[in-house]
């Protein structure tokens, strides 16, 4: 029983990592973040790797297939941001999550996957806070 809790999470598939990386880069471009303020290649890879394990693979597959539409992904993100603001008013929401949720027009599938992963991450952090 203890071994199960100590095992590393499954590695995300390469397609998911590539999609999330493309989504993060496209979002940084859309946000107009100057090159000097962008994460290093190493930090980008680390962050994308962490994002890749946030959303269940089945959910990301639904986003990729268009079965889970942009409206649903954006609504879930906005709902989570609303709860975050109410429960933790002294904290600022993650900038990329807030930007994606506030600028849903024309988001690519990769950006929707990033939005979903960031929303899942915020939900997990809220659950940990409540423990």
N, C-alpha and C positions, 0 to 999 in steps of 0.2 A: 504494500500500500504506500509506503513512504517513497519507494522508487518512482512511482508514477508522478508524484508531486515534484520530484527533482529532475525529471527529464526536461531537456531543452524543447522549446516549441518546434513544431515542424518547420522546415525551411520553406519559404514561399517559392512558388514557381518563377522561373526566369521571365516569363511573359508578364506576370503581375508586377515584378520589380521594374521591368522596362516601361510598362504603362505608367506606373506611379512616378518614375523618374521623369518621364516626358510631361506628365501632368504638373509636377512640382516646377520644372523648368518653365513651362508655358505660363504658369501662374506667377512666378517671379518676374517674367517678362511683362505680363499684363499689369502687374502691380507697379511696374516701373522702378524696381529695386536696382540701384546702381551696382555695377560689378564689384566695387569695393565693399559693399555691404552684404553680398551674397555669400552663402556658405562655401567653404573649400570643397574640393572634390571628395575628400575623405568624409567631411561632415555631411555632405549631400548623400553619399552612399550609405552612411550610417543611419541617417534620418529616413531615407527611403526604405531601408531594410526594416526599421522599426514600424514604419507605416504599413508595410506589406503584411505584417502579422496582426494588424488591428482589426480589420474587417474579415468576417468569415469568407473563405474562398467561394462558397455558394452564393453569397450576396454580391461579391465582385463579379461573378459570372453572370448574374442577373443584370447588373449594370452594363457589362460588356455587351450582352445580348439585346439591351434596350427594353427588357421586360420590366425592370425596375427603372422607371422614368426619372428624368431630371427633376420634375416637380416634387416627387416623393423624397428624393435625396436632399434637395434644397429645403423642403419643409422640415424634415427630420433635423437638419443642421440648425435651422432657425429656432426650432423648438428647444433643442439642447442649449443653444446660446442664451435663450430667454431664461431657462432654468439656471444656467451658470450665473448670469447677471443677477438674478434674484437671490441665489444662495451665497454668492461670493462677490458682493458689490465692490469690495476693495481691490479685486483683481481684474486685470485686463484679459480679455479673451485672446487666444492665439491669433495673431495677425492674419495668417493665411486662411484660417478657418473663417474668420469674420469677413475677409475680403471675398472669398468664394461665395459665401452665403448671401452677401450683399450685392453681388454682381453675377447673377445666374444666367444672364443672356449670353448665348453663344459658347457656353462651357463645352469643352470637348469631353468625350467619354473618359479620357485619362484624368481630366480635372474633376469629373464627378466621382471617380474612384478615390482621388485624393480627398475630396470633401467628405466622402463617406468614411474613409479611414480616420480622418481627423475628428469627425463626430464620434466615432466609436472610441477613439482614444480619450476624448473628453468625458464620455460616459463612464469608461473604466476608471478614470481618475476620480470621478465623483463617487463611485461606489467604494473606492479605497478610502476616500476621505470620511465616508460614513461609518467605517468599521471602528 
